[in-house]
Amino acid sequence: MARIEKNEMRKTKIGAALTMLIVTVVAYTCIKLIGELVGEVTAQELYASAFDEHVDSTGQIRLPKDFQNSWVFLGSWAIDGSQTNQTGAVGFHNVYTQPGVVDYFKLNGNFPDGAMLIKELLASETGEMTTGTVSHATEVQGWFVMVKDHVGRFETNPLWGDGWGWALFNADDPENTVTTDYRQDCLTCHVPAREDDWIYLSGYPHLNL
């Protein structure tokens, strides 16, 4: 009798363990599928916002307005002044992207179609403060914009290629890009980051958290 009860208890424990395992697997699968679905929805939204609002039918790129207040801040680059015998930073490059890009990148390991990166180029000043010698940003000098293109939409437009649209805007004319050919005007600066889709990912810790 005791042996039968032990066997029944053993079967009950095994059944409970199997049930828990099945529940865990199903839950994990559901979470993964939901995550992929959310990522896909985000990608579709990014595509629409970029190519409907900020790129015209010929591939001309428009600078988004007020992105500093509604987009995600990715990171900042300080330009070392010692190269020109100056103290501190001689400029800052603050980089922004649309809401949803970071989550998509973490889920998929790449930038979605329509992802935009805007590098705001800022002048700077350096002086003494209570914390020591400090550099801070001042006026905007321009913006460098990249738009992710997975399908090669504008093969004859020299602003597009290598998976991106490329455009530099000066602060005194934010409506018109000064870029005429991305290969000559933009690409050479990105060659060291070629294996990371031409993006210096080390400067954007949000993508790696």
N, C-alpha and C positions, 0 to 999 in steps of 0.2 A: 504493500500500500504506500509506504513511504517512498519507494523507488518510483512509483507511478506519479506521485505528487511532485517529486523532483524533476521528472521528465516533463511534466506539464509546465512547471515553473520555467524550466530551461526553454521550452518552446515559446512560452509567453515572452521571455526576455529577447529571444532571437527575433520574434515577430515584431516586437516594439522597436528593436534596433533597425530592422529592415524598413519598417514604416518611416522611422526618422531619417534614414538614408534616402529613401525615395522622396520624402518631403523636401529634404535639403537640395537634392539634385533638381527637382522640379522648380523650387524657388530660385535657385541659381540660374537655371535656364530662362525663367520668366524675366528675371532682372536683366540678364544679358540681352534678351530680345527687346525689352523695353528700352534699354540703353541704346541699342542700335536703331530702334525706331525714332527715338528722340534725336539722335544724331542725324538721321536722314531728314527729319522734318526741319532741323536747324539748317542743314545744308541747302535744302530747297528755299528756305527763307533768305539765306545769305545770297544765293544765286539771284533771286528776285530783286533784293534790295540793291545789289551791285549792278547787274546788267540792265535792270529796268530804270534805275534812278541815277546811276553815276557813270554809265558808259553808253554812248549813242550808237546808232546802227552802223557807223563806219569805224567804231573802235576808239573814238576820241574820249578820253577820260576826263571826268569832271571832279573837282575837289569837293568832297562832302562838306556841308556847312555844320558848324556847331558840334563837330565830332568830339571836341575836348570834354563836353558836358554829358554826352550820352554813350560814348564808346568806352571800351576797356583799355586801361593803361597797361601796356606790356612791359615797358622798361625804358631806361634812359642811358644814353652814351655821353660821356664827357670827353671833349677833344683836348688833349694834353697841350698846354701852351709852351712846354719846354722845347718843342721842335722849332719854334720861332723865337726862342729866348724870352718868353713871357712867363709870368708866374701864374699858376693855377690853370683853370680851364679857359679856353678861348671860344667855347661854344658847347651847347647841349643839343642832343638829338633825342627828343621824346617820341616814343612809338606807341600808336594806338591801333586797335582793331575792333571789329563789330562784336557786340554781345553774341555769344554762342560759339565763336571761333575757338576759344581756349578749351571749352568742353569737348568740342568736336576733335580737336587735335589730341587731347588726352585719350579719347576713346579710339581714335583711328591711326594716330601717329603721323598725320599729314594735314595739310591745309585743305579745306573744302573748296569746291568750285564756287567762285564769287567772294572768297575771303579777301578783305582789303587790309593792307598795312599802310598806315600813314606815319611818316617820320616828320615831325615838326622840327624845323631847324631854327635854333634860338641863339642869339648872341649872348654874351655873358660879361660880367664884371667880377673882379676879384678885389677883396679888401680885408682889413682886419676886423674881426668881431670877437665877442667874448669867448667863443670856442676856438679861436685861432684864425689863420688865414682861410678865407672862405670864398668860393666862387658861386655865383648865382645867375640864373638866366635873366635876360632882359627882353628886348624886342624880338618879334618873330622875323626871320629872314626868308623863310620859304617852307615848302612842303614837298616831300618826295612820296609818291603814291605807287603802290604795287597792287595789282588785282589778279587773283589766282584764276587761271584759265585751263581747265582740264582737257578741253577738246580742240584747241587751236582755232578759235573763231575768226580771227582777223589775220589771215596768212599774208595778206598784201600790205598790212599796216605796219610800218617800221617801229611802232611803239609796243608791238606785241611779239613775244617769242620766248622760248625756253620755259613755257608754262606760266608766264606772267604777262600782264600789261605793266608798262613802266612809264612814269611821268613825273617831271619836276616842275613845280610852280614857284615863281618868285613872289615875294610878299606884295610887291607893287602891282601885280597882275594875277590874282588868284583864279581868273577865269580861263587863262590860256597857258598851256604847258610850253616850256622852252625846250623840251626834249624833241629831237627830230629823228633820232635813230637810237634805239635802246642799246644796240651792240656797241656803238661808239660812245654814247653818253652815260650809260649806266652799268653795263654788264661787267666791265673790267674791275670795278670795285667789289664785285660779288664773287669773283672767281675763287677765292679761298673757301667760300661757303657752298661751292657747287654741289658737293655730296649731300648737303642738307637742304636741297631745293633752293639754293642760292640765298638762303636766309641765315644770318648769324644767330643761331638759336641760343647760344650761351648768354646772350644779353637779355633773354626773356624767361626769367625763372618761373613765371606762372605756367608756362607750357610744360615744365618738367616736375611740378609738384605732384 
